[in-house]
Amino acid sequence: MFDKPLTAYKEDYMMKKFTLLVLSFFIVALGGGFALAAECENPDSLTFSIIPTEETIQELTIYKPVIDYLAKMTGKKIEFYMPTSYATVVEAMVNKWVDVAVLGPYSYVIAHEKDPDIMVFTTYAKRPGHTVEEGPGYKAVLITRKDSGLDTIESLKGKTLALTDPGSTSGNLFPRVVFSKDVLNGDPLESFFKKVVYSGGHDLSTMAVFEGKADAAFVATHRFDNVIDRGMVKKEDFNYLWWSATIPQDPFAYRMSLCPELRDKIEQTFFTLHTVPEAKAWLDNVKSNKCVKMTDTDYDVIRILKKAKEERKKKK
């Protein structure tokens, strides 16, 4: 599929990143006075948003303790922006309509690329679940219904595949780059499956397979576990035909143009969330004990895959 292995893409990426850092140093050295003079933002209210998931439907109850605690810690009124897709959250942050957001790893990389002012600061560490492993990461898994007779990858040729959203990491990027390279010899998904559709959510993809509306789907292990916990399906209802490597968990990001003191209060809100009894319901919902610090470089693996995907697209 590629003219060089993924490790080569990583070397290219790191060299470009180093070059940009050097250039940034000289720019700051020459024009640092202007940067220091720039005023930070300290708005009266903060707008919070999340990528569309099964939690979006219940956001008023699930996120209310988080929003209330964020308001208490920052002294700001917190407003909620209801998105319609991963892309709408990204655009909302880029256009400064949203100040703090929960993004997908892939959508975060896209957002940071569009505007470096958007920066990850934390994520939640998962408890071990039905399919997800403990820690600040998850995997993409290819599922089929147990009684469908589709128990091998080869049996899926000419079938219908459900992806999640074009901005999804596990529901689009990993299938199109890693699965395509490792399993389909670099061929696009559309050359193997008869139809590839976007469901709009991991829960919707799971239910599409369970209800026979799609033959197979790529879903995130932690999102898939949520559907099991809600009693809608059972783990044994499915075949598991392919697993990805570990993907860094959904990043919580803010805008760096917010004043440092305000950003610190936002960080401390999430780092101390596990000490707030009212927030236990939210942590239980995301199957986590606490939030942990994350940095931009934790998502470099996503950038490497994004670069590989873009180069493949150019060659096609």
Stockholm file with secondary structure:
# STOCKHOLM 1.0

chainA/1-316         MFDKPLTAYKEDYMMKKFTLLVLSFFIVALGGGFALAAECENPDSLTFSIIPTEETIQELTIYKPVIDYLAKMTGKKIEFYMPTSYATVVEAMVNKWVDVAVLGPYSYVIAHEKDPDIMVFTTYAKRPGHTVEEGPGYKAVLITRKDSGLDTIESLKGKTLALTDPGSTSGNLFPRVVFSKDVLNGDPLESFFKKVVYSGGHDLSTMAVFEGKADAAFVATHRFDNVIDRGMVKKEDFNYLWWSATIPQDPFAYRMSLCPELRDKIEQTFFTLHTVPEAKAWLDNVKSNKCVKMTDTDYDVIRILKKAKEERKKKK
#=GR chainA/1-316 SS CCSSCHHHHHHHHHHHHHHHHHHHHHHHHHHHHHHHHSCCBCCSEEEEEECSSTTGGGHHHHSHHHHHHHHHHHTSEEEEECCSSHHHHHHHHHTTSCSEEECCHHHHHHHHHHCTTEEEEEEEEECCCSSCCSBSEECEEEEEEGGGSCCSSGGGTTSEEEECCTTCIIIIIHIIIIIHHHHSTTCCGGGTSSEEEECSSHHHHHHHHHTTSCSEEEEEHHHHHHHHHTTSCCGGGEEEEEECCCEECCCEEEETTBCHHHHHHHHHHHHTGGGCGGGHHHHHHTTEEEEEECCGGGGHHHHHHHHHHHHHHHHC
#=GC SS_cons         CCSSCHHHHHHHHHHHHHHHHHHHHHHHHHHHHHHHHSCCBCCSEEEEEECSSTTGGGHHHHSHHHHHHHHHHHTSEEEEECCSSHHHHHHHHHTTSCSEEECCHHHHHHHHHHCTTEEEEEEEEECCCSSCCSBSEECEEEEEEGGGSCCSSGGGTTSEEEECCTTCIIIIIHIIIIIHHHHSTTCCGGGTSSEEEECSSHHHHHHHHHTTSCSEEEEEHHHHHHHHHTTSCCGGGEEEEEECCCEECCCEEEETTBCHHHHHHHHHHHHTGGGCGGGHHHHHHTTEEEEEECCGGGGHHHHHHHHHHHHHHHHC
//
